[in-house]
Amino acid sequence: MDLSKIINAKSKRISASFRKQKSNRKTRKSNRKFQEKLKKGDLIGALLLTATMKANGYKKEQLCLKRAKVFYKMKRYELAVEEWFKYLSVEADEKRHARAYNGLGACFFGIGDKDLAGLYFEKQLRLNRNADYDYCDVTLKFYDEVLNRKNYYKIAYPYDKADFTELLEECDEYLKIGYYDKCIE
């Protein structure tokens, strides 16, 4: 075998490996900058940084995730919802969808749509009950509010904690006095 061909092949592999390491360093540096901007509250700076991250070759799902976090912190829940749905459309691994469902639940809770919030929190819990997500505090606040407001919600979240005895007793009382419409409600 020709020695020059072997040297050329090895130098190409080393060069490719070096480019990959350089790219990984850029990615880690951008991530650190992004996290610093979020901690400092420089949300516009963090959002602008995602544009440079796109130019540096970040995957679309990573960018959607980062933008959704920024929009949530800005309380621009509608824009965060759009980013979470984009994330769901490009992320192929369904196990990672739980993070998006957690984010969507938090956004809808922030908007005030507790029905949709419950739907997405429930989807998140079905996929992965034990993981620690970005909006666990919002999830807990949602469930606490739902459990403490029994009269408003006819469906309980989480389902395994549902207690319908009070509702059934109330329905029996309405049936006894002839208020059938009340019982159906």
URKA-V886655 format. One line per field, one symbol per residue. ss: DSSP state (a for helix, b for strand, c for the rest). phi: phi as a letter, one per 30 degrees, with the letter a starting at -180 (. if undefined). psi: psi as a letter, one per 30 degrees, with the letter a starting at -180 (. if undefined). A space follows every 50 residues. Layout:
ss=???
phi=???
psi=???
//
This chain:
ss=ccaaaaaaaaaaaaaaaaaaaaaaaaaaaaaaaaaaaaaaccaaaaaaaa aaaaaccccaaaaaaaaaaaaaacccaaaaaaaaaaaaaacccaaaaaaa aaaaaaaaaaaccaaaaaaaaaaaaaaccccccccaaaaaaaaaaaaacc ccccccccaaacccaaaaaaaaaaaaaccaaaaac
phi=.dddddddddddddddddddddddddddddddddddddddiddddddddd ddddddjdddddddedddddddddicdddddeddddeddcdddddddedd dddddddddddjcdddededdddddddadcdccdcdddddddddddddbe ddcdcccdddcdbcdddddddeddddcjcddddde
psi=kkeeeeeeeeeeeeeeeeeeeeeeeeeeeeeeeeeeeeefgieeeeeeef eeeefggkleeeeeeeeeeeeeffgieeeeeeeeeeeeffjfjffffeee eeeeeeeeeeegifeeeeeeeeeeeeejffljleheeeeeeeeeeeffie eekfkkklefgkjgeeeeeeeeeeeeggieeeee.
//
